[in-house]
Amino acid sequence: MSMLEWAVQAIVILLLGAALPLAWRLNASLSRLRGEREALAEAAASLGDATRAAESALLRLRAAAELAGRQVAEKTAAAEPLREDLRYLVERGETIADRLDGAVRAARTADAPRAMVRP
């Protein structure tokens, strides 16, 4: 073998020697990853369960909101005639109050001259 062949083989040996610790570290990392695969699978399964539970809760919440909306609409519809009745009664009450106020004022003005005449 020539000197050039020896030099090339020496460089290859050095490169292999430098790659060997990297290969060991890679192997150790892959071993840890394989060991944690079950934990990762469990975490993914629990995330799926939590997602399904959240979707179920969201559906129940949506149904409850729709029910509450219907109940509010029913109560509002039932209260509308009462509101109209109260509006009518208030208008009537205001009319009667105005008439009473006018009668009281008229009575006061009628009593005012008599009060001045009395000693």
Buried (B, 14 or more C-beta within 10 A) or exposed (E): EEEEEEEEEEEEEEEEEEEEEEEEEEEEEEEEEEEEEEEEEEEEEEEEEEEEEEEEEEEEEEEEEEEEEEEEEEEEEEEEEEEEEEEEEEEEEEEEEEEEEEEEEEEEEEEEEEEEEEE
